[in-house]
Amino acid sequence: MGAEGVEAPVALRGEADLAEAIILLRDHPQWAIWLPASSGDWIAIRPASSRPPSPELPTIWVHADTASELANLMQAADEQVSGRSDLHYESS
């Protein structure tokens, strides 16, 4: 198998990652997303509040193995920030 046989699957995976990132950004516009490099993690960041981002505000980072897992984590964080979360935390 020549170099072309190796490049084609890599190119297709890159296109699939890009398509998944576009969908994530469309569904979660307040997030910045890093595409996985060399089969690495998907990573996303957003402000930890509903205020516009600024350097002094805290942020939420999420990491996942797949775009689907990342989408679930992003959705959960969005719900928590907006106050729509069903999660209840107990204070110590």
BALO-163863 format. One record per residue: x, y, z of N, C-alpha, C in turn; residue in three letters. Coordinates in steps of 0.2 Angstrom, whole numbers, padded with zeros to 4 digits, always signed. Layout:
residues N
XYZXYZXYZala
...
END
This chain:
residues 92
+0004-0006+0000+0000+0000+0000+0004+0006+0000met
+0003+0011-0004+0007+0017-0005+0005+0022+0000gly
+0008+0028-0001+0006+0034+0004-0001+0036+0003ala
-0004+0035-0003-0011+0037-0004-0015+0033+0000glu
-0014+0026+0001-0018+0022+0005-0018+0024+0012gly
-0013+0027+0015-0013+0030+0022-0016+0036+0022val
-0015+0041+0017-0018+0047+0018-0026+0048+0018glu
-0029+0043+0014-0036+0044+0012-0040+0043+0019ala
-0039+0038+0023-0042+0037+0029-0041+0043+0034pro
-0035+0046+0034-0034+0051+0038-0038+0057+0036val
-0038+0058+0030-0042+0064+0027-0049+0063+0028ala
-0052+0057+0027-0059+0056+0029-0061+0057+0036leu
-0056+0055+0041-0057+0056+0048-0057+0063+0049arg
-0053+0067+0046-0052+0074+0047-0059+0078+0045gly
-0061+0076+0039-0068+0078+0037-0073+0077+0042glu
-0074+0071+0044-0079+0069+0049-0078+0073+0055ala
-0072+0074+0058-0071+0078+0064-0074+0085+0063asp
-0072+0088+0057-0074+0094+0055-0082+0095+0055leu
-0085+0090+0052-0092+0090+0052-0095+0090+0059ala
-0093+0085+0063-0095+0085+0070-0094+0091+0074glu
-0088+0095+0073-0087+0101+0076-0092+0106+0074ala
-0094+0106+0067-0098+0111+0065-0105+0110+0068ile
-0107+0104+0069-0114+0103+0072-0113+0105+0079ile
-0108+0103+0083-0107+0105+0090-0108+0113+0091leu
-0104+0116+0086-0104+0124+0087-0111+0127+0085leu
-0114+0124+0081-0121+0126+0079-0126+0125+0085arg
-0125+0119+0088-0129+0118+0094-0127+0121+0100asp
-0121+0123+0101-0118+0126+0107-0114+0132+0105his
-0117+0138+0103-0113+0143+0100-0108+0147+0106pro
-0110+0146+0112-0106+0149+0117-0099+0145+0119gln
-0098+0140+0115-0092+0136+0116-0087+0137+0111trp
-0080+0136+0113-0075+0135+0108-0073+0128+0109ala
-0071+0125+0103-0070+0118+0102-0063+0117+0099ile
-0059+0112+0102-0053+0110+0099-0054+0103+0096trp
-0053+0102+0089-0053+0096+0086-0048+0091+0089leu
-0049+0085+0089-0044+0080+0091-0039+0079+0086pro
-0033+0079+0088-0027+0078+0084-0024+0072+0086ala
-0022+0068+0080-0019+0061+0081-0023+0057+0086ser
-0030+0057+0085-0034+0052+0089-0034+0055+0096ser
-0033+0061+0098-0033+0064+0104-0040+0065+0107gly
-0041+0068+0112-0047+0070+0115-0051+0076+0112asp
-0057+0076+0112-0061+0082+0110-0061+0087+0116trp
-0060+0093+0115-0060+0098+0121-0064+0104+0119ile
-0067+0106+0124-0072+0112+0123-0071+0117+0129ala
-0072+0123+0129-0072+0128+0134-0078+0133+0133ile
-0081+0135+0139-0086+0141+0139-0085+0145+0145arg
-0088+0151+0145-0088+0154+0151-0093+0151+0156pro
-0091+0151+0163-0095+0148+0168-0101+0151+0170ala
-0103+0156+0166-0109+0160+0168-0112+0162+0161ser
-0118+0165+0161-0121+0167+0155-0119+0174+0153ser
-0114+0177+0156-0111+0183+0154-0107+0182+0148arg
-0106+0187+0144-0101+0187+0138-0094+0185+0141pro
-0090+0181+0137-0083+0179+0140-0079+0185+0141pro
-0074+0185+0146-0069+0190+0147-0064+0186+0151ser
-0058+0189+0151-0052+0186+0154-0053+0184+0161pro
-0056+0189+0165-0057+0188+0172-0062+0183+0174glu
-0066+0181+0170-0072+0176+0172-0069+0169+0172leu
-0072+0165+0176-0070+0158+0176-0073+0154+0170pro
-0070+0149+0169-0072+0145+0163-0074+0138+0164thr
-0077+0134+0160-0079+0127+0161-0075+0124+0155ile
-0071+0119+0157-0068+0115+0152-0070+0108+0152trp
-0072+0105+0146-0074+0098+0146-0069+0094+0141val
-0068+0088+0142-0064+0083+0138-0068+0077+0137his
-0067+0074+0131-0071+0068+0129-0067+0064+0124ala
-0069+0058+0123-0066+0053+0118-0069+0054+0111asp
-0075+0056+0112-0079+0057+0105-0083+0063+0105thr
-0085+0065+0099-0090+0071+0099-0096+0070+0102ala
-0099+0064+0102-0105+0063+0105-0105+0063+0113ser
-0099+0061+0116-0098+0062+0123-0097+0069+0125glu
-0093+0073+0120-0092+0080+0121-0099+0084+0121leu
-0103+0082+0117-0110+0085+0116-0114+0084+0122ala
-0114+0078+0125-0117+0077+0132-0115+0081+0137asn
-0108+0081+0138-0105+0086+0143-0106+0093+0142leu
-0106+0095+0136-0108+0102+0134-0115+0104+0136met
-0119+0099+0135-0127+0100+0136-0128+0101+0144gln
-0124+0096+0147-0125+0096+0155-0122+0103+0158ala
-0117+0105+0155-0114+0111+0158-0118+0117+0156ala
-0121+0117+0150-0126+0123+0148-0132+0123+0152asp
-0135+0117+0154-0140+0117+0159-0139+0119+0166glu
-0133+0117+0168-0131+0120+0174-0130+0127+0175gln
-0127+0130+0170-0125+0137+0169-0132+0141+0169val
-0137+0138+0165-0143+0142+0164-0148+0141+0170ser
-0146+0136+0174-0151+0135+0180-0156+0129+0179gly
-0156+0126+0173-0161+0121+0171-0159+0114+0173arg
-0153+0114+0176-0151+0107+0178-0155+0103+0183ser
-0155+0097+0183-0159+0093+0188-0154+0090+0193asp
-0148+0093+0192-0142+0090+0197-0143+0094+0203leu
-0142+0091+0209-0142+0094+0215-0136+0093+0219his
-0133+0098+0221-0126+0097+0225-0127+0098+0232tyr
-0125+0094+0236-0125+0095+0244-0119+0099+0246glu
-0119+0104+0250-0113+0107+0253-0111+0103+0259ser
-0104+0104+0260-0101+0100+0265-0101+0105+0271ser
END
